[in-house]
Amino acid sequence: MNAATVDLHVRWLGRIEFARALALQQEIVLKKRDDCSVEDQLLLLEHEPVYTIGRTPDKSSLLGAAHLPYPVFSINRGGQATYHGPGQLMGYPIIDLRRRGQDLHRYLRWLEQLLIELLAEYGIAASRRESLTGVWIDDRKIASIGVGVRHWITMHGFALNVCGDLSPFQHIIPCGINNVAMTSMEKETGKTFSVVSVARAVEKLAFDAITSLRIPPATTRRACLATNKMIPLERN
């Protein structure tokens, strides 16, 4: 999977270790910070099993961490602990919000809507929950969202549970929400899905959806010129 448009370049990376994906994101962010013409990208992939948590003093969602069966990474995103592993589609949009309105709230809602529309294509009725970032089916969470922003350039993104083992979530308090039930596309429908096939569906939707974040070129140019005056952000 490797396609390009004026607005977005989507790359399927397969299953890779978290540290490798993090380094790649950081590399692209640095290039985009220094050159406004570098295209926006969406990295789609699976991870080897890993836990992550945002940079927060409150680590209680890890439940002490010593008991965890997989490594833990503390990273520059908002939010509490979550699990990533096989059967979960990771989406890392690296998008220059200087070119798309500099509105983090709008960007988070855009990610949620992308996933809601994707799930609808599979006959799964998903939605948002008030004051909780992510995508839900009633009180069950099917996708988590955690975003880091540097110089208005995004990294990290979403984790959609497609199939596979959800038991590693039981070792933590997912996203810091007590008694949350994690679910997956496979669990909700009883059907078999592959991560790569769902990634292809995300690719198609993303090409159309990215235009909704577009802003006028003149505004884009002014925002890019002001890059060095902006304060880096970390949000969930």
Order of alpha helices (4+ residues) and beta strands (2+ residues): beta-beta-alpha-beta-beta-beta-beta-beta-alpha-beta-beta-beta-beta-beta-alpha-alpha-alpha-beta
